[in-house]
C-alpha cells in the first residue's frame, strides 16, 4: 500500500465581485488530481508558478480546505476527519516552506522555534529531554549547538532553511511536503540543501512530496515526477523517463528552460 494516495482531489476558490460580493467565477487551483507516493520515496511535483502545485501540497496537509476528493494516508481518509481526530496526524505529516525567513518567527530564538512543536505534541517530555532533542536536531542539519541562542536574522538563507527542516523533523514525521525549499537560495546552497534532504531521507526513512519549478533539481532528488499545469497533472513517470523522454508539450517546455552546461 502506498503511504499517500490522492484521488480526484479538487481545491476551488470562488471569485467574488459586484456590490454584494457574490461569486462570479471560480479558480480551479487543483482540479481532479490523483497520485500516490510509496513509503520512503520522493515524488517530485513540478510546474510553473500558478500551476497549483503548492495548493495541492497544502491541501494534502489540510492547511487549505479541499473542495472534494480523497486524501488517504496509510489507509486512512484524512479529509472527513474532525480537527480533533486529525490533530495526531500532524505529527506524522510536516512541511518545509519556501521562504526560509518568512516561515520563522523573528522574535523566537532557534531553540524556542524547535522546542515549540515538542511542547505542543509531546507535553509529557521533560525540559532536559526537549533540550537534548533540540541539540540532536541542530546536529542533524549541520548547525552549531550555539545556534539555539540566536535569532533567524543572524543566519544566511541556507542556514535558515536548515532551521526550517529541523523544525519539520522535531516531531519525528514520516512524510514531509517540501514546498519549493530551494527556490529562494543560491545555486551552490541549493545543492547543499537537496543533499541534506537526501541524507535525512536515507537516515530516517522519510517520504517526500518535493515541489519545485526546476526540473533539473526535481530529477536529482525524485524517484517519480508529476508535471502540473493549470490545476491538473499532464504527465507522470519516473524521473529519468520524464526528463529524457517527455511526452507532453508542457513538459518539453519546462525542460527547454533548464540551463544546459557546455
LINCOR-V855634 format. One record per helix or strand of 3 or more residues. SS is the DSSP state (A for helix, B for strand). FROM is the first residue (numbers start at 0). LEN is the number of residues. Records with the same first field share a line. If there is no record, write none. Layout:
BEGIN
SS->FROM-LEN + FROM-LEN
END
This chain:
BEGIN
B->3-14 + 21-16 + 41-5 + 67-6 + 92-4 + 174-5 + 206-6 + 223-6 + 231-7
A->52-8 + 82-9 + 109-12 + 126-14 + 144-5 + 151-3 + 156-13 + 186-18 + 214-7 + 238-6 + 248-8
END
